Amino acid sequence: MELQTQSRELLGSVFEIKLPARHSPLFSSCFSEIARIERAYSRFLPDSELTRLNSNLGPWQDAGPEMLSLVQQAEQFHKLTGGHFDITLKSALEEMGYGPKIKKERKQNSGHFLSFLNLSSSRPQINMQKGQIRLSQPIEFGGLGKGYALDRLASLLEAAGVGHYYLNGGGDIYAKRAPGEEPWPVLLEHPDDPERAIGKVELDGQAIAGSAPNRRKWGAKGEMHHLLNAKTKKPAQGVKAIFVLAQTGIEADAYSTAIFTAGFEEGIEMSWKLPVKILMVSSEGKMYQTPGFGAELFD
């Protein structure tokens, strides 16, 4: 089958899409959909819906059905991972230097206002019937945004009758093969050397996501990274990399973040309770692979 490939930088990553040549007109729709998601849910854009909600903490605010659904799914991931998946870490990330700095005046004023309101919960509150959300602290979708975008693209392509495609959003991948075609091979990046791979898996109607701090480190000794333990609000320790196989992109993305930040031993135990298969590498180089993950490991 003749394939065509196009890529574009969106959502802070390079999205690469492979489609059968006869479906090449759909590239434009795919990239337009990712751009729409970025405009609505990026914490880095001042006019996004997410920024609007984060700028008015405390009262109930109108929100679109997609926003409400994303927050609802995020809170379900929070529950299923024992709190390790958390969309309320925006302020902690910015305090560490990841993204725009928080203005101290705004932070102090928000705290005073919230204290005055005496909100009963620090978690986002959702009223689906009224189409409203109430935030007591800023939220962000960095742990599920790319996975959600992959699912939206897969839905778009399926609706158009495309049964063979490969979607790669900065290393989060969803791929499906048509009857008679080979599964899509995916290399698993070595956590110590991006030019090498520790193994490969084959995808057919599945998503894979990886979490590793090696590409987003900062600080004098590179000790800071964006994968925070939700309990300590500090960069997670004990894991070099994790790869998660799931049925949807959003699940693979969210669970890879949660399992990584839980640490090696706790992350393994967590994975047994979730609809995923994993391969995880500890900070000492110890490797764990779920039965059924199916990776071909290289020497």
matplotlib code that plots the C-alpha trace (Angstrom):
import matplotlib.pyplot as plt

x = [0.0, 1.4, 1.6, 2.2, 3.6, 3.1, 4.2, 3.6, 4.6, 1.5, 0.8, 4.4, 5.4, 5.9, 2.8, 3.6, 0.7, 1.0, -2.0, -2.7, -2.0, -5.6, -6.6, -4.0, -6.7, -7.5, -4.1, -5.5, -8.5, -6.2, -3.8, -6.7, -8.2, -5.0, -4.7, -8.3, -7.5, -4.4, -6.3, -8.9, -6.8, -3.3, -2.2, 0.4, -2.1, -3.7, -7.0, -7.6, -10.7, -8.4, -6.7, -10.0, -11.2, -7.8, -8.0, -11.2, -10.8, -13.6, -17.0, -18.9, -18.1, -19.6, -17.6, -18.0, -19.1, -15.7, -13.9, -16.3, -15.7, -11.9, -12.0, -14.4, -12.1, -9.1, -10.8, -11.6, -7.9, -7.1, -9.4, -8.2, -4.5, -4.9, -4.2, -1.1, -2.7, -3.5, -4.4, -4.0, -0.2, 0.0, 1.1, 3.7, 5.1, 5.3, 6.9, 9.7, 10.2, 8.3, 6.3, 5.2, 6.1, 3.2, 2.8, 3.0, 0.3, -2.2, -1.3, -1.8, -5.0, -6.4, -5.6, -7.3, -10.4, -10.6, -10.2, -13.1, -15.3, -14.4, -14.5, -15.0, -12.8, -9.5, -10.6, -12.4, -16.2, -18.4, -22.1, -22.7, -26.4, -25.7, -22.6, -20.4, -17.2, -15.7, -12.0, -10.2, -6.8, -5.5, -5.6, -3.6, -3.9, -0.3, -0.7, -3.5, -3.6, -1.6, -3.4, -6.8, -5.6, -4.7, -8.1, -9.8, -7.8, -8.5, -12.3, -12.0, -10.2, -12.6, -15.5, -14.0, -13.5, -9.8, -8.7, -4.9, -3.1, -0.2, -0.5, 2.5, 2.2, 5.7, 6.1, 2.5, 1.3, -1.9, -1.8, -4.2, -3.6, -5.9, -6.6, -3.7, -1.2, 1.5, 1.2, 3.0, 6.5, 7.3, 10.8, 11.1, 13.6, 16.5, 16.2, 19.9, 20.4, 17.7, 19.7, 19.2, 16.2, 15.8, 13.3, 10.2, 6.5, 3.9, 0.7, -2.7, -5.6, -3.7, -2.0, 1.4, 2.7, 6.0, 7.1, 10.7, 12.4, 15.5, 14.2, 12.7, 15.3, 16.6, 18.4, 22.2, 22.5, 19.5, 17.7, 14.4, 11.9, 8.2, 7.0, 5.9, 4.9, 1.4, 1.8, 5.1, 4.8, 8.5, 10.1, 9.4, 12.3, 13.1, 12.1, 14.0, 11.3, 7.9, 6.0, 2.3, 0.0, -3.7, -6.8, -7.0, -4.5, -5.9, -5.6, -2.0, -1.0, -2.6, -1.6, 2.0, 2.3, 0.7, 2.7, 5.9, 5.4, 4.3, 7.8, 9.1, 7.5, 4.3, 3.9, 4.1, 1.5, -0.7, -0.5, -2.0, -5.2, -5.4, -6.4, -2.8, 0.4, 3.7, 7.4, 9.3, 13.0, 14.1, 16.7, 19.1, 18.4, 16.1, 13.4, 9.9, 7.6, 3.9, 3.1, 1.5, 3.3, 5.1, 8.2, 11.1, 14.1, 17.4, 20.8]
y = [0.0, 3.4, 5.7, 9.4, 11.1, 14.7, 16.3, 19.6, 21.0, 21.4, 21.0, 21.5, 18.4, 17.2, 15.3, 12.8, 11.2, 8.4, 7.7, 5.7, 8.0, 7.9, 9.5, 12.3, 15.1, 14.2, 15.5, 19.0, 18.0, 16.1, 19.0, 21.4, 19.3, 19.2, 23.0, 23.4, 21.3, 23.4, 26.7, 25.5, 23.7, 25.0, 26.5, 28.5, 30.5, 33.6, 33.3, 29.5, 28.3, 26.7, 30.0, 31.7, 29.2, 29.3, 33.1, 33.1, 30.7, 30.3, 30.9, 28.6, 29.2, 28.2, 25.6, 23.7, 20.0, 18.9, 20.8, 19.2, 15.8, 16.2, 17.3, 14.5, 11.9, 13.4, 13.2, 9.5, 8.9, 10.7, 8.3, 5.1, 5.9, 6.8, 10.4, 10.0, 11.4, 15.0, 17.9, 20.4, 20.6, 23.7, 26.0, 23.6, 23.2, 26.9, 27.5, 25.1, 27.1, 24.9, 27.4, 30.9, 32.2, 32.9, 36.4, 36.5, 39.1, 37.0, 33.9, 35.7, 37.3, 34.0, 32.3, 35.1, 34.9, 31.1, 31.3, 33.7, 31.4, 28.5, 25.9, 22.4, 20.7, 21.4, 19.2, 20.6, 20.5, 19.8, 20.3, 18.6, 19.5, 23.2, 23.1, 24.6, 24.0, 25.4, 25.5, 26.2, 25.9, 26.1, 22.9, 21.8, 18.9, 18.1, 14.5, 13.6, 16.2, 14.4, 11.1, 12.9, 14.4, 11.0, 9.6, 12.6, 11.9, 8.2, 9.0, 11.5, 8.9, 6.1, 8.3, 8.9, 5.2, 5.0, 1.7, 1.9, 4.8, 5.8, 8.8, 9.9, 12.9, 13.4, 9.7, 9.0, 6.8, 5.2, 3.0, 0.6, -1.7, -2.7, -6.4, -7.9, -5.3, -5.8, -4.3, -1.0, -1.4, 1.1, 1.5, 2.1, 4.9, 4.2, 6.4, 7.2, 7.7, 9.0, 7.7, 4.1, 1.8, -0.8, -2.8, -2.6, -3.4, -3.8, -1.9, -2.7, -0.8, 0.2, 3.2, 3.5, 6.3, 6.8, 9.0, 9.9, 13.0, 12.9, 15.4, 18.0, 18.5, 21.8, 23.1, 23.3, 19.5, 18.6, 17.6, 19.2, 17.7, 18.0, 14.7, 15.5, 13.2, 14.5, 13.7, 15.5, 18.1, 17.3, 15.6, 11.9, 9.6, 5.9, 5.5, 6.2, 5.5, 3.8, 2.6, 1.9, 0.0, 0.8, 0.7, 4.5, 7.4, 9.2, 6.1, 5.4, 9.1, 9.5, 6.1, 6.5, 9.7, 8.3, 5.1, 6.9, 9.4, 6.7, 5.2, 1.8, -0.6, 1.3, 1.9, -1.8, -2.6, 0.2, -1.2, -4.5, -2.7, -0.8, -1.8, -1.4, -3.4, -1.7, -1.9, 0.1, 0.8, 1.8, 4.5, 1.6, 0.0, -2.8, -3.7, -4.9, -6.0, -7.0, -10.4, -9.6, -6.3, -8.2, -6.1, -7.5, -6.4, -5.6, -6.5]
z = [0.0, -1.0, 2.0, 2.5, 5.5, 6.8, 10.0, 11.8, 15.2, 17.4, 21.2, 21.9, 19.9, 16.4, 15.1, 12.3, 10.4, 7.8, 5.6, 2.4, -0.5, -1.7, 1.7, 1.6, 1.4, 5.1, 6.3, 6.4, 8.5, 10.9, 11.5, 11.8, 14.5, 16.5, 16.1, 17.4, 20.5, 21.1, 20.8, 23.3, 25.9, 25.9, 29.2, 27.3, 25.1, 26.8, 24.9, 25.4, 27.2, 29.7, 30.5, 30.8, 33.4, 35.3, 35.4, 37.5, 40.3, 42.8, 41.2, 38.9, 35.2, 31.9, 30.1, 26.8, 26.8, 25.6, 28.4, 31.0, 29.5, 29.7, 33.3, 34.2, 32.6, 34.3, 37.7, 37.0, 36.2, 39.5, 41.3, 39.6, 40.2, 43.8, 43.1, 41.1, 38.0, 38.8, 36.5, 39.4, 39.3, 37.1, 39.8, 41.1, 37.6, 37.1, 40.5, 39.4, 36.2, 33.7, 31.6, 32.5, 35.9, 38.3, 39.5, 43.2, 43.6, 41.6, 43.6, 47.0, 45.9, 44.7, 48.0, 50.0, 47.7, 48.0, 51.8, 51.9, 49.8, 52.1, 49.2, 50.5, 47.9, 46.1, 43.2, 40.2, 40.5, 37.5, 36.8, 33.5, 33.5, 33.8, 31.7, 34.4, 36.2, 39.5, 40.0, 43.3, 41.7, 38.1, 36.0, 32.9, 30.5, 29.9, 31.1, 28.6, 25.9, 23.2, 23.9, 23.5, 20.2, 18.9, 19.8, 18.1, 14.9, 15.0, 15.2, 12.4, 10.1, 11.0, 10.2, 6.8, 6.1, 6.7, 8.2, 7.9, 9.6, 12.0, 14.3, 16.3, 18.7, 20.1, 20.9, 21.9, 19.1, 17.9, 14.9, 13.1, 10.2, 7.4, 6.7, 4.9, 6.0, 8.6, 12.1, 12.7, 14.3, 17.1, 18.5, 22.3, 22.9, 25.2, 28.3, 28.3, 24.5, 22.2, 19.2, 20.4, 21.2, 23.9, 21.9, 19.7, 19.7, 17.0, 17.1, 15.6, 17.0, 20.1, 21.6, 23.3, 25.3, 27.1, 30.0, 30.7, 32.0, 29.7, 27.1, 29.6, 32.3, 33.7, 36.7, 37.4, 37.6, 35.4, 38.6, 37.6, 35.3, 34.5, 35.8, 39.4, 42.1, 42.9, 46.6, 47.1, 44.3, 43.4, 40.4, 40.6, 41.4, 40.9, 37.2, 34.0, 31.6, 31.1, 28.1, 28.4, 26.0, 26.1, 24.0, 23.7, 23.4, 26.4, 28.6, 27.5, 28.0, 31.5, 32.9, 31.7, 33.6, 36.7, 36.8, 36.2, 39.0, 41.5, 41.4, 40.3, 42.9, 43.5, 39.7, 39.0, 41.6, 40.2, 36.7, 37.8, 38.6, 35.3, 31.8, 30.5, 29.8, 30.6, 30.3, 32.9, 33.5, 37.0, 37.8, 38.4, 35.0, 36.3, 33.8, 34.4, 31.5, 31.9, 30.5, 27.2, 26.5, 23.7, 23.3, 21.4, 23.5, 22.0, 23.5]

ax = plt.figure().add_subplot(projection="3d")
ax.plot(x, y, z, "-o")
ax.set_aspect("equal")
plt.show()
